Amino acid sequence: MHMTDVLCEGMRTSGAPEALYYRGRSTAALGDTANARVDLEKALAIAKDKNLAGGCALLLGDLDYDEGAFADALRYYDLALANLPVNETPADHVGLRLASLLQRFGQWERADVILDRLIFHFEGTPRAREAGRIIRCRSWTINAGAYESRNEAASLVQRLKDNNLPARIDEIVWRDCMLQAVNVGSFDKYDQADEALPDVKRHIDCAVVMESR
């Protein structure tokens, strides 16, 4: 039986959730996010298989994340991680996204639990290394660049200070290398750092908000 046949039966067969999932995934890949969301939400509502439910929630989370609906994305990623095997991909993708959003909303301790688990199950992978970078963070800063040379970093710090920006050098580990990160300010909340970002970008266009310890 083809997927279209399954769906035309009004979702009366056990194959309907899977058919909706694959149609939603294909529709999303084609850029039709509205119809993809309809199929995925229907599939999630009737799915009895945990992996399928997790897959639907993951894709819905990705759709919301890409659209900047971060609170909704957090809810779907949370549901996805609860249904997917914690030691198999895509739990690494979901876990890192979920932890990052939890940090954005100030839930640092819960993010640490997820990051610890990700590092344990996916040790040595790029996502585990990124988890290691952001774990135990409790604040935000604005990163204006990172250099192997401390002299280059110091030069940028001075340039920013000359423009009344509170810049400093923080040593960070990135891909097993020690770098001199030039950071500006320390903020308790993500929104505070985001509001200050344009002031730094006027001098360093590549500046971004980053997690900080």
C-alpha positions, 0 to 999 in steps of 0.5 A: 500500500502506498503512502497516499493510499494510507492517508486517503483511508482517513488514517484508519490504518496503523501505517498512517502515522508513519505515512504522515511523518514521511510526507511531512518530512518531504514537504518540509524539505521542499520548503512548505513548512505550513503543510509539513507542520499539519502532517507532523502534528497529526502524526505526533498525535496518533503515533504509538511508536516512541521513535516515530513520536520522537522523530515528529517532535524533532522535526517540529522543533527544527521548524520552530527553531528555524522560525525563531519560535524558541519557546515552542521549539524547546517544548518539542525538543523536550518531547523528542528527547523523552522518546528517542534513544539517548545514546543514538543519533539524533539524540545528540542534535536534539540534546544540544539544541534543547540545552542551548534553548534551556540556557537561553531561558535561564534554566542552566542547571537542567541544561547541564544535566542534558549536556553531561549525558550528551558528552557521555554518550557521544564522546569525541564527536563535534556535538560533544565538544560543543556541549563541553564548551557550553556546559556549566555556563551561567551568563552571557557575553558578546564575543568579538573574536578569538585568536591564537596570538595574545597580541592580536587579541590584546590589540582588539581589546584596546580598540574596543576599550578606546570606544568605551566598550568593556572588553577583556581576554578570556582563554577558551579551548576550541577543538583542542586548541587554546584560544584568546577570546575577546569578550565584551561585558557579562550579562545575566540574561540572553536578552540583555546581551542581545540588546547590547550586541549592536553596539559591539557590531558597529566596530566588529561586524562578526560579534555574536552573543555567546555563553560564558562561565 
